[in-house]
Every structure is written in structure tokens, then in C-alpha cells.
């Protein structure tokens, strides 16, 4: 499984980006840079990733750094999958 592709697909779907997420790189900023990523979208994104990937996130998994870039989010998801 390509974790980065799963994260990009979830971002595109949850934020209704119409394919824009395919152009995102690991360095693409998220929170504060993608207007569609508000607090409600963060919750929807977490839920979508949990359902699709079969992982459970905990409240302490997330901090301000988690959604800084595509890379930081992908790293968190990958780490969670490794411990599932």
C-alpha cells in the first residue's frame, strides 16, 4: 500500500479538491494554506483515513505539526499503520 497515495486520495475526496491533491508533494503545506482544510474537514479526514486504512488514531496522535504538510500527515499515518 502506498500511504502517500492513500493520504492524497483522502485529502482530495474529503476536501472536494477535484484532483488538485494529485499535484501535492510532501512539502505542500496544509493547515493555513489549503482553505478547504478547516477544523470540520480535519475531523472528516481523520475519520476517512481510519475507515479506509483500518487504523485507529488517538487524540494525542495529533498536534499542530501533524497537518503542517502532506509529508507530516503521511508520516503520522505511516507510523500508525506500522503499529496497527
N, C-alpha and C positions, 0 to 999 in steps of 0.2 A: 504494500500500500504506500502510495506517495502522500505523505502527510501534508506537504505544502499544497498539493493539488486539491486535497480534501478541504483544507482551510480556505483556499481561494474560491472553490465552488460554493462553500457555505457563505462566505462573505458576499459573493455575487448574488446568491439567492436571497439571503436574509435582507440585504440592503437594497435589493432590486436595482443592481448596477448595470443590468443589460449587457453583460460581458466585459465591462471595464476591468473587473478584477483579474482577468487573464493577463493583463499588461502589468500587474503589480509585481514588484521584485521584493526580495527580502528586506530591502531598505525603505520600501514605501511606507511613509508614516500613516498611522490610522487615526487614533484619538486626536481630535482637534484639527485633523487635516481632511478627513472624509466626513463631510457634513451629515451624511446619512447615518453615521455611527454615533447615535445618541445613547442615553442610558437604557432606553427600552430595547434598542437594537442590540446592545451588548448582552442583555438577558436572553433575547431570542437567538443570538449567535451561539451562546454557551449551550442553550437547550438543544439547538440543532446539532452542534458538534457531539454532544453527549449521545443523542439518539442515533446519529449516523455511525459513530465510531464505537459505540458501546462502552464508553468510559464515563466515570463519574468525577466531576470536579468538586472541589471543596471550596468554601468561601475564602480560605486562606491561600488558595492557589493563585488568586488574582490580586494584583496591586496596580499602581499607576504604570508600572513598566510592562505589564502583561500585554496591553493593547497599544504599546508605543509604535511598533512597526509590524509588518507582516511577519518578519523574522522572529520577533519576540513572541508573537502569538503562536507561530508554528513550533517554536522550541518548547513552549509550555505544553502544547497538545502532544508533541512527540514524547516529552518526558512523562506525561500522564499515561500515554499508551504503553510505554516501556514498563510502567509499574502496575499495569492492569492485570 
